[in-house]
Amino acid sequence: MDVDTRLLRYFAAVAQEGSLTRAAERLYVSQPALTKQIRQLEALLDVRLFTRSKSGMALTEPGHALAAGVPGLLADWERVRRETRNAASRAARVLRVGFLASAANELTPRITAALRQRRPDWRVEMRQAPWSDPTAGLAAGDVDAALLRLPFPGQDRMRTEVLLTEARWVVLPAGHRLADRTEIPFRELWDEPFVAAPGETGAWQDYWLAVDAREGHPVRIGAVTEHPDDWLTAIANGYGIALAPESAARFYPRPGLVYRPVTGVTPTSVAVAWPPTADADPLIQDFVACCLSERADGIQ
């Protein structure tokens, strides 16, 4: 009997949440669709996995047995999948580099050009990730290295080298009451709704809401987005404002939006990041060396 790993992931989410509603929200699927998948898994195994009631979903004895084994099974599958894809990339001479939004700004094409000079038979594949994954695939092992904004979740488990630092500005709708100001103290933005990254990003969301600069003042979230286009659209449509790197004004200009300097918040840095297991990998170390070489002559 073959079981789709997706069914096991869905089962694990319901088992952990104890609720179809919360599990569906976590998985970004509808509740009816999730219910159908759980019933399909029960039919395949010919057992009842949950007892359903108004209070939630309780595991049966067979459900407990499956819940104990599924995390290890899924972890093993992820490891095999990752190793297979890694081998395929190396065989094709492709270095996979994850990034968010504008990556390392104007340094990015210079870094990739520098690596082509060092490794003319290799190709750099830039993989953009949504803001729901601030590690841009690095934590999952889906990329070999990444160009990331600091701080990011799990940063202490990775190697990082800062490439550039820039101020954080604010993005406002053009008709906003503060849009004509040349500089805005962050304190004046405390009561504004913000367009935020997904809540599961934790400290990453907090950093771009500048929670540490609010002196305990509560945050208002007007919208949550994962991609730059959705983020810009939400701001332009008046759902909120947002902090952004100064360079966003160059990379994401759009009618109906203005970018303004903000005082009272710390700057943001871009770093090259890689896993400790790659410390002895000549290819990744060549990429890091190219990043650092371009940093020496680049934009600070």
C-alpha positions in Angstrom: 0.0 0.0 0.0 1.4 3.4 -1.0 0.5 6.5 1.0 1.1 10.1 -0.3 3.4 12.0 2.1 1.0 14.9 1.8 -1.6 12.8 3.6 0.9 12.2 6.4 1.7 15.9 6.7 -1.9 16.7 6.9 -2.5 14.1 9.6 0.5 15.4 11.6 -0.9 18.9 11.5 -4.3 17.9 12.8 -2.7 15.7 15.4 -0.5 18.6 16.6 -3.2 21.2 16.5 -6.1 19.1 17.8 -8.4 21.1 15.5 -9.3 20.9 11.9 -9.8 24.6 11.7 -6.4 25.5 13.1 -4.7 22.8 11.0 -6.4 24.0 7.9 -5.2 27.6 8.6 -1.6 26.3 9.2 -1.6 24.3 6.0 -3.3 27.0 3.9 -6.1 24.6 2.8 -9.8 24.7 3.3 -11.3 22.8 6.1 -13.5 20.6 3.8 -10.4 19.7 1.8 -8.5 18.8 4.9 -11.3 16.7 6.2 -11.4 14.8 2.9 -7.7 14.1 3.1 -8.0 12.7 6.6 -10.8 10.5 5.6 -8.8 9.3 2.6 -5.9 8.4 4.9 -8.2 6.5 7.3 -9.7 4.6 4.3 -6.2 3.6 3.1 -5.1 2.4 6.5 -8.6 0.9 7.3 -8.5 2.5 10.8 -10.1 5.4 12.6 -7.4 8.0 13.5 -9.5 10.6 15.3 -12.5 10.9 17.5 -14.4 14.0 16.3 -16.3 16.2 18.7 -17.3 19.8 19.2 -14.1 20.3 21.3 -11.8 19.2 18.6 -10.0 16.2 17.2 -8.7 13.5 19.6 -6.4 10.8 18.5 -7.5 7.2 18.8 -5.1 4.5 19.8 -4.2 3.8 16.2 -3.9 7.5 15.7 -1.4 7.8 18.6 0.7 5.0 17.1 0.8 6.8 13.7 1.5 10.1 15.3 4.5 8.6 17.1 6.1 7.4 13.8 5.1 10.1 11.3 7.6 12.8 12.3 10.6 10.6 11.9 9.2 9.2 8.6 8.7 12.7 7.2 12.1 13.8 8.4 13.8 10.9 6.7 11.9 11.6 3.5 12.9 15.3 3.6 16.5 14.3 4.1 16.4 11.9 1.1 14.6 14.4 -1.0 17.1 17.1 -0.1 20.1 14.9 -0.7 18.7 13.8 -4.1 18.1 17.4 -5.2 21.5 18.5 -4.0 23.1 15.7 -6.0 21.2 16.7 -9.1 22.3 20.4 -8.7 25.9 19.4 -8.3 25.7 17.1 -11.3 24.3 19.9 -13.4 27.0 22.3 -11.9 24.4 24.6 -10.4 24.9 26.6 -7.2 21.5 27.4 -5.6 21.4 30.7 -3.8 18.3 31.7 -1.9 17.3 35.3 -1.4 14.5 37.6 -0.3 13.3 40.6 -2.3 16.2 42.6 -3.7 18.9 40.2 -2.2 22.2 42.0 -1.8 21.0 45.0 -3.8 23.4 46.2 -6.5 26.1 43.8 -5.2 24.1 40.7 -6.4 25.0 40.8 -10.1 28.6 41.6 -9.3 28.8 38.6 -6.9 27.4 36.2 -9.5 29.8 37.6 -12.2 32.7 37.2 -9.9 31.8 33.5 -9.3 31.5 32.9 -13.0 35.1 34.1 -13.4 36.2 31.7 -10.7 34.0 28.9 -11.8 33.2 29.4 -15.5 31.6 25.9 -15.8 29.2 26.6 -13.0 25.9 28.5 -13.0 24.3 30.4 -10.1 20.6 29.8 -9.8 19.0 32.6 -7.7 15.8 31.4 -5.9 13.5 34.0 -4.4 11.6 33.0 -1.3 8.5 34.4 0.2 8.7 36.3 3.5 7.2 33.3 5.3 10.6 31.8 4.9 13.2 34.4 6.1 16.0 31.9 5.6 15.1 31.6 1.8 15.3 27.8 1.9 18.6 27.7 3.8 17.1 26.1 6.9 15.4 23.5 4.9 18.5 22.7 2.9 16.8 23.6 -0.4 19.6 26.1 -1.3 23.4 25.9 -0.9 23.8 29.5 0.4 21.6 32.6 0.8 21.7 36.4 0.7 19.5 37.3 3.7 18.4 40.2 5.9 19.6 40.0 9.5 18.3 38.9 11.9 16.6 35.8 10.6 15.3 32.7 12.5 17.9 30.2 13.3 20.7 32.6 12.5 22.8 31.3 15.4 23.0 27.9 13.7 24.4 29.3 10.4 27.6 31.0 9.3 27.0 34.7 8.3 29.1 37.5 6.9 27.6 41.0 6.7 27.8 42.5 3.2 26.1 45.9 3.6 24.1 47.9 6.1 21.5 50.5 5.3 18.8 52.5 7.0 15.2 51.4 7.5 12.7 53.7 5.9 8.9 53.8 5.9 6.6 53.1 2.9 3.4 55.1 2.9 0.5 55.6 0.6 1.0 58.9 -1.3 -2.0 60.4 0.3 -0.9 59.6 3.9 -0.9 62.5 6.4 2.9 62.1 6.8 3.7 61.6 3.1 5.0 65.2 2.7 7.5 65.0 5.6 11.2 64.7 4.7 11.9 62.6 7.8 9.6 60.9 10.3 10.3 59.9 13.9 9.2 56.3 14.5 7.2 57.3 17.5 4.8 59.1 15.2 4.1 55.8 13.5 3.3 53.7 16.6 -0.5 54.0 16.2 -0.5 53.3 12.4 -1.6 49.9 11.1 1.3 48.0 9.6 1.5 45.5 6.7 3.4 42.6 8.2 5.1 39.4 7.4 3.3 36.2 8.5 3.1 35.6 12.2 4.9 32.3 12.1 8.1 34.1 11.2 8.3 35.3 14.8 11.3 37.5 15.5 11.5 38.3 11.8 8.0 39.8 11.9 8.8 41.6 15.1 12.0 43.1 13.6 10.1 44.7 10.6 7.5 46.0 13.0 10.3 47.4 15.1 8.7 46.0 18.3 11.9 46.8 20.2 11.6 50.5 19.4 8.0 50.9 20.6 8.6 51.0 24.4 5.8 48.4 24.9 3.3 50.3 22.7 1.1 47.7 21.0 1.4 46.9 17.3 -1.5 47.3 14.9 -1.4 44.9 12.0 -3.6 45.9 9.0 -2.6 43.2 6.6 -0.3 40.2 6.3 1.6 39.5 3.1 4.3 37.1 1.8 5.4 38.7 -1.5 6.7 42.1 -2.4 3.9 42.8 -5.0 1.2 41.9 -2.5 3.0 44.0 0.2 3.1 47.1 -2.1 -0.5 46.7 -3.2 -1.7 46.4 0.4 0.2 49.6 1.3 -1.1 51.5 -1.7 -4.6 50.4 -1.0 -4.4 51.9 2.5 -4.3 48.7 4.6 -1.2 49.9 6.4 2.3 51.2 6.2 5.6 49.3 6.5 9.2 49.6 7.4 11.5 48.7 4.5 15.2 48.9 3.6 16.3 52.3 2.1 17.1 50.5 -1.1 13.4 49.5 -1.5 12.9 53.0 -2.9 15.2 52.1 -5.8 14.0 48.5 -6.3 10.3 48.9 -5.8 9.2 52.4 -6.9 5.4 52.5 -7.6 2.9 55.2 -8.3 0.8 55.9 -5.2 3.6 55.1 -2.8 6.3 57.2 -1.1 9.4 56.2 0.8 10.6 58.4 3.7 13.6 58.1 6.2 12.7 57.2 9.7 14.5 58.1 12.9 14.5 56.0 16.1 15.0 52.5 14.5 18.2 50.6 13.9 19.5 49.9 10.4 19.2 46.7 8.6 22.0 44.5 7.2 22.3 42.0 4.4 24.6 39.0 4.9 25.7 35.9 3.0 24.7 32.9 5.0 25.7 29.2 4.7 25.4 26.1 6.9 28.4 25.0 9.0 28.5 21.7 7.1 29.6 23.7 4.0 32.7 25.2 5.7 34.9 22.7 3.8 33.0 22.9 0.5 35.3 24.6 -2.0 32.4 25.8 -4.2 30.4 27.5 -1.4 33.6 29.0 0.0 34.4 30.4 -3.4 30.9 32.0 -3.4 31.5 33.4 0.0 34.8 34.8 -1.1 33.2 36.5 -4.1 30.6 38.0 -1.7 33.3 39.4 0.6 35.4 40.6 -2.3 32.5 42.6 -3.8 31.7 43.9 -0.3 35.1 45.4 -0.1 34.5 47.6 -3.1 30.7 47.7 -2.9 27.9 49.8 -1.4 27.9 50.2 2.3 
